[in-house]
Amino acid sequence: MNRILSGALLAATLAFGACTTTAPPTRPAAWAAPEAIVAPSSFAGVHGLAIDRQGRLLAGSVVGNTLWEVDRQSGAARVLVKGPEGQADDIAVGPKGELAWTNYLMGALRMRDSDAAPMRVVAKDLPGLNSLDFDRRNGKLYASQVFLGDALWEIDPAGQKPPRLIKKDMGGFNGFEVGPDGMLYGPLWFKGQVVKIAPSDGAMTVIADGFQIPAAANLDGKGNLWVVDARSGELVRVELASGRKTVAKRLKPSLDNLAIAPEGTIYVSNMADNSIEAFNPATGELRLLTSGKLAVPAGLKIDGNDLFVADIFGFRQVDASSGAVRDIFRMQRDPELEYPFAVGLSATHFALASWFTGTVQLVDRKTLKTTGVIHGLKAPVDAIPMADGSVIVAEIATGSVTRASGPKFEDRQLLASGLAGPVQMIVGKDGALYVTEAAGKLTRIPLDASAPLRAVAEGLAMPEGVAQTPWGSFIVAETAARRLVEIDPASGSRRTVAENLPIGLEPGPGLPPPYVQTGVAVGSDGTIYMTADRNNALYRIRPQR
């Protein structure tokens, strides 16, 4: 009896499954309006902070190429200096209220004497120009190079004299401040120390050590030096007289800079969260002024209900239904992470590509351990880990797509060359590679060399992200036109999915036009997902049938 019942149940179950098996979704008649599943935020990575003579809180963004003003009560932010001139890694206020900031990626230092005064470049050709400050006693201006250089300079505020080299090879003299004694107080990023440097001869004295990655330091006028540790996420008070350290507050890793207001409030920036927090050292109260769930969302892939976002200052997993965001990697907390601009996906691995560092990082999806890093690439803008262990890499600087394999990925097979700015890639349902080219193409590249390259579509406006729908068409982000289009691979015909989108962030001078790649992914039901580099949001666009 039980055996018969079991057989009947099994048969019924199989029949029910057969009856309810759904066919792949068909091409929709139209698309719904985009909806943000991860809300927008300000900045695009927030770095240097300063309080000006008007009491305004100023914040700088390098990737966002902008200098912002943040309301110290509400947290509302607005752009004070637009890009690319507003690109600011650090900000300083002079004794007469003049404002100066470092254009990190441009290697320049800009100033203006007031909001109404014109901007002027007072130093240039200093790659990695990072931190700066004025000596408020005499108006002297100092600036340091970090990461793309390692030097400390005195800068002529008038821009008439060449910079004077004070000291080299310090160990990354990052967010520093000039004290009332004329000495320069700041951290050594690569040595875990905070020091003071005499600008006259470069003599350096260690004040305290034992930090993980000290990113910035400011004086409070009460005998203390306040330090943010990027890796530990700690805000630390250092007594200048003794060097004694006290952890005042534990925050999230990826801290970048701080500013102390006249009344003592300490403002702290976090590049991975686009956040600024206000700390009251007298009461220990911490108040969040502004923040975001994503920092600078770029490349995007989907697997089931999971969206994976290359977030430049982090690598994030987003729930496609709820929009909940989870850190996989976070800048500084996870030292192997190298500013990912794109993410590739296989059943076993992630591939994180960074044109900025020339690397592709391979990560085991199960253990989240880095299994390999390919170095020395020429501006890799995307990478796809393959089932056989090889990695397909697109290099915009060479206009090529290459398969890397073997020990340490030293074996290279050229798949395509002469491409006009490859940007993003996917492996299509037919097994071929589809690549967007910045010059305006979607190109098909057979991986088995069975046919020549073929342009699927031409005349696109700076195409970046690409994904294939369940019914076989391609969704492409035309960032110069700020729209998504659907392309039929057979005919090349296209229709607009959505327009007037917050995508297509402009680069600064000398940077590749596909600056922060707009990522596109399509779910199994045909829903489109898109990253937005102009407001740091993630959008969902549902098909309408």
N, C-alpha and C positions, 0 to 999 in steps of 0.2 A: 504494500500500500504506500509506504514512504517513498519507495523507489519510483513508483508510478507518479506520485505527486511531485517528486523532485524533477522528474523528466518533463512533466507538464509545465511546471514553473519555468524550467529552463527554456522550453520551446516558446512559452508566452513572452519571456524576457527577450529572447532573440527576435521574435516577431515584432515586439514593441520597439526594440532598438532599430530594426530595419525600417519600421514605419516612421520613426521620428528622426532619422538621419537627415540632416539639413544639407541642402546643396550650397555650394559657395555663393556668396552674395553677388548679385548682379550690379551692373553699372547704375548708379542712382540717377534720378531725373534732375536733382539739384543738390545743393549743400546748405546746411544750416549755417547761421552766423557763428563765427569763432567765439568760443567761451574759454576764459582763463581758468585752468585747473590748478595752476600755481600762479599766485598773484604777482603783479609787477612790483618792482622796488627801484629805489634810486641808485645812482652811482655807476655800477659795472666794476665792482671791486673798489673798496674805499681804503685810502692810505693815509697820507699826511693830514694833520689837523692843526688848526691855529685859532686863537681868539684875537680879532683885530681891535683897533682902538675904539671902534663903535660898539664893541661887545658882541659882534657877530661870530658865530661858530662857522669856520670855513673848513671844507673837506675836499681832498683831491682824489681824482681817479685817473690812473694811467691808461688802462684799457678803454675807458669811457671818454678819454681825451677832454675831460671837463673839470672845472673847479666850481664847487657848489657852496651855497649858503644853507645852513640848517638851523631852523628855529629851535632855540635851546629849551623851549617849553613844550611845544607840540611835536617836534621832530619833523615838521614839514620841511621839505627840501626843494630848492630851485637852483637852476644853473646860473652861476654868477659870471663865469667866463666860458664861452662856448669853445668847442673843438675846432681845429686841433690845437690851437694856441693854449687852451685851458688845461691841456694834459699836465697833471700835477702829481708827483710822487710825494713831495713835501712842500710846505708853505711856511713863509716867515713874514713877520710884520716888523718894519723898521721903526726907528725912533721918531720919525715924522709921520708915521702912519702909512708909509709906502708898503706895497705888497710885492713879494717876490716868490717865485715857485720854480720847481725843477721840471723840465720836460724830459723825463727819464729816457724814453725811447728815441727822442730826437737829439739827446746829448746837449741840451741847451738850458739856459737859465733866463727867465723872463721877469720883467718888473713893470710896475706902473705906480705912479706917485699918488693916484687917487682913482676912484671909480670912473671919473670923467676923463682922466688923463690917458694918453695913448700908451700902448704896450711897447716895450723895447726889449731886444735881446742883448743882454750884457755879457753873456758867455756862450760859446758854442764849441762843437767838436770835442765834447767830453762825454763819451759813451757811458751810460749808466749813472749820469748825474742824479744823485739820490736825495740826500738831506742837505739842509741849509739853515743858517740863522744869522741874524745881525748882532753885532755888539752894540747894545743900545746906548752905550756911553759915547761912542764916536762914529757910529754908522758904518763901521767896517762890516763886510759881508763875507761869510765863509760857506763853502759847499764841499760835499764829498762825493766821490764815485764809489759805487758798490755793485758787485756782481759782474758788470761789464767793464770794470776797472777797480782799482783799490788805491785811492789817493785823496788827499785833503788839499784844498786850494783856498786862497784868498781871492775874491772876485771884486773887481772895480765896479761899484754900483753905477757909475757913469758909462761903463762899457768902453772907456778910452784906452785903458791899459790892459795888457794880456794878463791872464790869471797867474798868480804866484804860487808855485808848488811849496806846500808846507811839509808834507810827509807822504811817503808811499808805503805800500805793503803793510798796512796796519792790522788787517784781518777783518775788514768790512766795517768801517766806522759809520754806522747807520744813524737813525734819527737822533741827532745831537742837539744841544742847546748851549748858547754862550752864557756863562754865569756873570754875576756882577763884578767878579774879579778879572774878567776878560779871558778866563780859561774856557776851553771847550769840553763839555761833559757829554759823554755818550757811550753807546755799547759797541763792542766788537762782535759782530754777528757770528763769525767763524771761530771765535776763541772763547765764547761764553763768559766774557768779562765786560765790566763797565769801567771806563777810564776817563782821565782828564788829560787834555793835550794843550800845551802852550803854543799859541799860534805864532809866536816870534821865532821859535827854533824847532818846533815839532816834538819837544820833550814830552814823553808820555808816562803817566803814572797810573797803575792799576788801583782802583778804588775797591772793587769787589769782584769775585768770580764765582764759578759754580752754577752759572745759568745754563739752560739748554740752548736756546737761541734768543738772546736779548735783542729786541728789534728797535727800541727807542727808549729815550730817557729824558725826563724833564725835572727841573728844580722847582721846589715849592716855596723858596724864600724862608724856610724854617729849618734849614740844615739838613733837608732830606732830598734825595734823588729818587724819583719814582720811575720804575722800569717795567716795561711790558715784555714778557717772554712769549715769543710766537709759538714755540712748540708746547710748552706746558700750559699755556693759557693763564698764567699767573700775573697779577699786578703786584709788584714787589716794592716795598719802601726800603731804601738803603740810607743809613745814617752816614753822612759824609765824614764825620769826625772819626768814626770807628770802623766803617765798612760793614756794620751789622745789617743783615737782611731780615725782613719780616714780610711774609706773604699777607698782603692786605685783603686780597679777593681772588678767588679762583673763577676764571671765566673760561670760555671755549678757546681751544687752540686756533691759530691763524691770526692772532692779534698782530697789528701792524704799527700803530702809532698812538700818541696821546697828546693832549693839551690841557694845561691847568689854567682855569679861569681865575681872575683876581680874587674872588671870594673863596677859592679853594676847591671848587668842583673839578674833578678830573674826568675828562672825556676820553674814551678809548675806542679805537676803530678796529673792526674785524673784517678782513678782506674776503673771507669765505662766506660771510653772512650778510654782506652789505650793511653791517650794523654799526651803530654808534651808541655807546652806553655812557651814562653819567654816574660817577661814583662820588659819594660824599665821604671823605676820609674821617670826618668827625663822628658820623653816626654809623658808617658802614653800609648805608643804604645804596642800592644799585637800581638805576632806572633805565629802561630801554627807551631810547629816543626814536630810533628807526632801524628797520632790518628787512631782510628778504630771505626766502627759502632757498633761492638760487642766487649765485653770484653773477656769472656771465655765461648763461647757457648757450652751448654751441652744438656740436654733433650729437645726434640722437638715434637710438635704436630701440626696438620693441621686441619682447619675447613674452607672449601670453598677455598677462595684465601688468607686466613690469616694463617700465620705460627706463632706459639707461642714458644718463646725460653727462657729456663731457662739459664740465662747468668751469674750466680754466683754473679756478682756485679750489676745485674739488672734483670728485667723481661721485655722482649721485644716482640713486635709484628712486623712481617716482611711481607710486601706485596710479595706474591709468584711470581707475574709477574714482578714487577719492582725492587724488592730488597730493597725498601724504609723501613727504620727502625724507629719505634716509641717506646718511653719509656712508659711502663705501670707502672712499679716501678723502682726506682733507689736507690742504696745503700746510706744510711745516709739521703737522702732527705725524704725517706719513712721509718720511724723507724721500721715498722712491718716486713720489708723484712729481711729474715735471710739466705743469701747466698744460693739461690736455685740451686740445681744440676739437678733437674728433674721437669717436668710439666705433670700433668694429666688433662684431659679435660672431662667435661660433658656439657649438654645443658645449664646448669645454673652456673657452678662453674669451677674454676681452682683449682688444688691442687699442691702446690709447696713443694717439698721434699728436705731436706738438711741433708745429713748424718753427716755433720760437726757440726751442732747445735742440731741434734737429734729431728727435728721438721717437721711437715707438716702444712702448712698454707693454709687455705681454703679462696678463694676469690670469691665474687659474680661477675659474668661476666658482668652484666648490670651496677652495681653501682661502681665496682672496689673497694668495701669495703671488708675488712677482716671480715669474719663471724665466724671464729674459728681458733684456733691453737692447734694442738695436740703436747704436750710436752713429754719429757721423753722416746722417742723411741730410739731403739738401732741401730743407723746408718741406718735410712730409706733412701733407694736409689731411690724409686719411689712410687707414690701414684696415685690412680684413684678415683675421686669422682663419686659415683653412683647415678642413678636416684632416688633411695629411700632415699637419704640423707646420706647413709653410705659411708665409705671411705676404699678402699682396699690398704693396705700398705705392701711393701716388705722391710724387715729389713735384711741387709747383715750380721750384727753381730750375729743374731740368726738363720739365714738360714731359715726364715719363711715368710709366707704370711698370713696376718690377715685382717679380716674385722672389722673395728671400727664403732660403731653406738651408738645411744642413747644420753642422755644428756652428753655433754662434751666428747662424743665419748669414754665413759668409758666401754661400753660393747664390749668385744672382742671375735670374733669367729675365731679360727685357721682354715685356709683353706689348708695350706700345711706346713710341717716342714721337716727338714733334707735336705733342698736344698743346693747345693754346690755353694753358693754365688749368690743369686738372684740379678739381676741388673736392667732390664727394663721389663715392662709389658704392654700388651694391652688386651682388650676384643675382641676376634675374632668374625667373622661373625656368628659363630655357638653358640655364647653365652658363650663359655669357656674362661678361662684366659690362655694366653700364656706368659711364662716367660723365659728370657734368664738367664742361670746360668754361672757364670764366669769360672767354671771348664770345660765348653765346651758343654752345652746342650741348646736346645730349648725344653721346657716342657709344656705340656697341662695340665691344672688343671680345671676340671669341677666345676663350682661354685655351682651346685646343688648336688654335691657328688654322681652323678649318675654312676660314673665310677672312677677307680683309676687314679692316675697321669700316664701320658704316655710321654715318650721321643719322640718328633717329629724328632729331629736330635741330633746326638752326634758327638764328635770329633771336635767341633768348636774351633777356636783359640780366646779365650777371647771374647765371644759374649757379646755385650752390647745393643745398640739400636735395636728395632724390630718394624716392621709395616707390615700390611697386604695389599696386592694389591687388586684391584677390581676383579681380576679373581681368588683370593683365596690363592695364594702362600704367603710366608712370606719373607720379606727382612730383613736381619740381618747384623749388622756391626761386623765383626771379627777383633777386634782392634789389636790383637797381630800379625795378618797377614796383617793388613792395607788394608782390602778389604771389599766390600759388596758382599753378596751372596744371591741368591734367592733359597728358599727351598720349595719343593712340600710337603704339609702336609700329603698327602696320602702315598707317596712312600719314603719320606725322601731324595729324590734325590736333588741335588743342582747344580747351575751353577753360575759362577762369573759374577757379574754386573759391578764392577769396582775394580781396584787394584792400588797399589802404592799411596794410599791416605794419606793425612796428619792427621791421627788419631792415637790414642793409646799413649797419653801423659803418660810418666812413672811417678809414684808417688815417693815421697821421702820415706826414711826409716820409717816403722811403719804405713804407710797409706794404705788403701785398694787398691788392684790392679785395680779394676774398679774405677779409681781415678776421672777423669772428664768423665762422661758418654758421649759417642758418640750418639747423637740423630738421629733417622731416622723417616721419615714420608712419606706417599705416597698419592698423590692427586687423585681425582676422575678420572682423565684421565690416571693414571698410572705413572705419573712423580714422581720420587724419590727425596727427599730432605734430606740432611745430614749435621750435624754440624761437624766442624773440630777443635779439641782441640789443634792441633799442630801449627795452624796458625790463629785461630780465625775467619775463614771464614764460609760461609754457601753455600753449593753447590746444584745444580740442575742437575739431570740426566734424560734425556728424553728417553722414549721408542722409538724404531725404528721398524716400521711395513712395 
